[in-house]
Amino acid sequence: MPFGLTIDGSGNVFVADGVTSTIRRITPAGEVTTFAGSGSSGNADGTGIAASFTQPAGLAFDAAGNLFVSDISQTIRRVTPGAVVTTLAAFGVPRTLADPKLEVYSGASKIAENDNWAASLAPTFTSVGAFQLTAGSRDAALVITLPPGGYTVQVPGADGGTGEAVVELYELP
């Protein structure tokens, strides 16, 4: 069952199959293969089917062609074009924040905040190509309209925890 999908620069469709915990690739010719994931739930790094995911859901490509995958275990993974899977910590982020709270400031004034995103935002995330968040996850997300100006985003731990977080910003059509 597809939980998320995205398309790379060559027209391949990548599908996060949450039931089999795999990432499937569908070529423009219609050929379907398992790009990454063993088919067993887990969080093992590795290449291709030697890696494992726990119900992958969100997919997004960066400019270098790396596929980023979020899964139900709150793990963000990078999958290179050669199907080498590594966790976020493996590329320089030592401790990811387990329960982030998103806060937006204008000067010293907090103008918006979120702890645990609303599922109603999912269509908006899809429309801009953002990571798809897993229903029930503790991720934080906001959709706000800001006038021109300077803003600061802070991401403290909602439960007082500390760690590193990924922040994505998009301009909505």
Summary of the structure (lengths in Angstrom):
residues: 173
radius of gyration: 16.7
end to end distance: 29.5
largest distance: 54.1
contacts: 492
relative contact order: 0.15
helix: 10%
strand: 36%
